[in-house]
Amino acid sequence: MKKKNILWLYLFLFATLTDIAFIIELKQDLRFYSKPLILLGLIGYFYRITKPISSTLLAKSILGALIFSLIGDILLLWDHLFIYGIGAFLLAHICYIIGFKVAQKAPESILNVNFVKTFFINLPIYFLAAFTFYMINPNLGVLKIPVIVYIIVIVSMLTTARERFGKCNTASFWQVFIGACLFFISDGFIALDRFYQPIPDAGIIIMGTYAIAQLMIVMGIRSHIIQPTLK
């Protein structure tokens, strides 16, 4: 790993720790400076390590996901722009779905998919998503439809990450899958804290899981690029 690449990861780490410190100290205004730098560090790192394959769909989709996530991070700094933040992250998840599909061996024909087996394997994910929606539903108001659409997309992102099992190298699968799970958890805490009831230290939990999630996904894709074959 080249030194210039590592510098971007240092920026990511510094920005993440600084942002969490601002949350603890209740210095929300200063987060306008720290929060955007988190994804900026990962974008810089991913862009540098994928330069040789920058024209591929894999590189473009993951970079797109990171950029839309950065936009979402910025928009969510303002409460009245929450719906637009949701939209940005929805696009990020769509980009991740595309990237996860590309970062595996050729998918099997839809005619060969065992939908019953797939449903039961993914059932815990569906249950958690449904339970979260059940908890927040009474307080969603006009945001009900956008939230339902968002839940469907993030569940699709997580199940797509899970479906890479056995279709990519082991390190790449687990890094991406754990990252997707943490992203799902982070968004779940956002939903419960905002639409159900305030959660103590929610900001720390949300940003901690979110930052690690994005890092794990990037590292998982990096592992795939280094070793695209199964091992």
Disulfide bonds with the S-S distance in Angstrom:
none
